[in-house]
Amino acid sequence: MAAEVARRMRVVEGDITLLDADAIVNAANSSLLGGGGVDGAIHHAAGPGLLEECRLIGGCPPGEARITGGHRLRARWVIHTVGPVWRGGSRGERDVLASCYRSSLAVAEQHGIKTVAFPCISTGAYGYPKAAACDVAVETVAEWLAEHELPQTVTFCCFDEEDAELYRERLDRLRAELGRKEASA
């Protein structure tokens, strides 16, 4: 089972708006009305229909997720989640970030979505340390996949090589950890 979990996760470097996945996750702000970074890129690529649909939702609190259509994106769906602003790590940031991943995966499962791509949530303007955010992402997704059939595949889409390397290294460590657990079972 552990090897199966590891096989269901992958890392790519590139522009999440160009991915051919059932759903991409948007690292949104709580208004869901667009912003900078990946949020702005997704809104720009999806076109004005995404903004119109987001207005109808009425926002999203940190740690939760909402879904819209993909509009002009290759992805059929956009799952919007609001990550925590880093304030030193003692104000529940880790729990909120983990909740972003769990909530997004739960929304994907509810909609029968088989393939999901995540950006690096909260590591841009929100200031979450990249390595720590990567650990939360990989651990949380692995825990979810161990207990759920959907989504079948999760992609961590990193905009630059530095982030992609962090995720590759973390997935390699996860595979080693899971291998040791299977060997000792």
Sequence and secondary structure as in RCSB ss.txt:
>XXXX:A:sequence
MAAEVARRMRVVEGDITLLDADAIVNAANSSLLGGGGVDGAIHHAAGPGLLEECRLIGGCPPGEARITGGHRLRA
RWVIHTVGPVWRGGSRGERDVLASCYRSSLAVAEQHGIKTVAFPCISTGAYGYPKAAACDVAVETVAEWLAEHEL
PQTVTFCCFDEEDAELYRERLDRLRAELGRKEASA
>XXXX:A:secstr
 HHHHHHTEEEEES GGG   SEEEEEE TT S  SHHHHHHHHHH HHHHHHHHHHT   TT EEEEE TTSSS
SEEEEEE    SSS SSHHHHHHHHHHHHHHHHHHTT  EEEE  TTSSTT   HHHHHHHHHHHHHHHHHH   
SSEEEEEESSHHHHHHHHHHHHHHHHHHHHHHHH 
